[in-house]
Amino acid sequence: MVSQKITINNPSGLHLRPAGVLCNEAMKYDSVITFSFEGGTANAKSVLSVLGACVKCGDEIELVCEGADEDVAMQALTEAIRGGLGE
């Protein structure tokens, strides 16, 4: 299991479009990918779960990847988040 804290820098937070980009990226990997925010945990492979976390711009999440390809998944997801998730 690997985890990393990362700040969401999208101006509108994780609304529908960036949440979809995050989920599509997460679904490329076999690892279980979740993130923690304000005491809750969201499944990064579920758009509804990501949207339900209500993550805003400037919020810090803790991304967790667990599985055979966890290191590659963590690198790809952190790069996608830092890149603005398509925005």
C-alpha positions as CSV (number, residue, x, y, z in Angstrom):
1,M,0.0,0.0,0.0
2,V,1.2,3.5,-0.9
3,S,-0.3,6.8,0.1
4,Q,0.4,10.4,-0.6
5,K,-1.2,13.7,0.4
6,I,-2.0,16.0,-2.5
7,T,-3.7,19.3,-2.9
8,I,-6.5,19.7,-5.5
9,N,-5.7,22.8,-7.6
10,N,-8.7,22.8,-10.0
11,P,-10.6,26.1,-9.6
12,S,-13.9,24.4,-9.2
13,G,-12.6,21.4,-7.2
14,L,-13.6,17.9,-8.2
15,H,-16.8,18.6,-10.1
16,L,-18.2,16.3,-12.8
17,R,-15.5,16.7,-15.5
18,P,-12.4,16.4,-13.4
19,A,-14.0,13.7,-11.3
20,G,-14.6,11.7,-14.6
21,V,-11.0,12.3,-15.7
22,L,-9.8,11.0,-12.3
23,C,-12.0,8.0,-12.4
24,N,-11.0,7.1,-16.0
25,E,-7.4,7.3,-15.0
26,A,-7.9,5.2,-11.8
27,M,-9.8,2.5,-13.8
28,K,-6.7,1.8,-15.9
29,Y,-5.1,0.0,-12.9
30,D,-5.9,-3.2,-11.0
31,S,-5.1,-1.7,-7.6
32,V,-7.8,-0.5,-5.2
33,I,-7.6,3.3,-5.4
34,T,-9.3,5.4,-2.7
35,F,-8.8,8.8,-1.2
36,S,-9.5,10.2,2.3
37,F,-11.0,13.6,2.8
38,E,-12.5,15.2,6.0
39,G,-12.8,11.8,7.8
40,G,-14.5,10.0,4.8
41,T,-13.1,7.7,2.2
42,A,-14.1,7.8,-1.5
43,N,-13.6,5.2,-4.2
44,A,-11.5,6.9,-6.9
45,K,-13.0,4.5,-9.6
46,S,-16.5,5.8,-8.9
47,V,-17.6,9.2,-10.2
48,L,-20.5,9.3,-7.7
49,S,-18.1,8.5,-4.8
50,V,-15.7,11.2,-5.9
51,L,-18.5,13.8,-6.4
52,G,-19.9,12.8,-3.0
53,A,-16.7,13.7,-1.3
54,C,-17.3,17.4,-2.1
55,V,-13.6,18.3,-2.6
56,K,-13.0,22.0,-3.4
57,C,-10.1,23.9,-4.7
58,G,-7.2,24.0,-2.2
59,D,-8.4,20.9,-0.3
60,E,-5.9,18.3,0.6
61,I,-6.8,14.6,0.0
62,E,-4.8,11.5,0.9
63,L,-4.6,9.2,-2.1
64,V,-4.2,5.5,-1.3
65,C,-3.3,2.8,-3.9
66,E,-3.1,-0.9,-2.9
67,G,-2.4,-3.7,-5.3
68,A,0.1,-5.1,-7.8
69,D,0.5,-1.9,-9.8
70,E,0.1,0.5,-6.9
71,D,3.3,2.5,-7.5
72,V,2.6,3.1,-11.2
73,A,-1.0,4.0,-10.3
74,M,0.1,6.5,-7.7
75,Q,2.5,8.2,-10.0
76,A,0.0,8.5,-12.8
77,L,-2.8,9.8,-10.6
78,T,-0.7,12.3,-8.8
79,E,0.6,13.6,-12.2
80,A,-3.0,13.8,-13.4
81,I,-4.1,15.7,-10.3
82,R,-1.2,18.1,-10.5
83,G,-1.9,18.6,-14.2
84,G,-5.4,19.9,-13.4
85,L,-7.4,16.8,-14.5
86,G,-8.0,18.1,-18.0
87,E,-8.9,21.7,-16.9
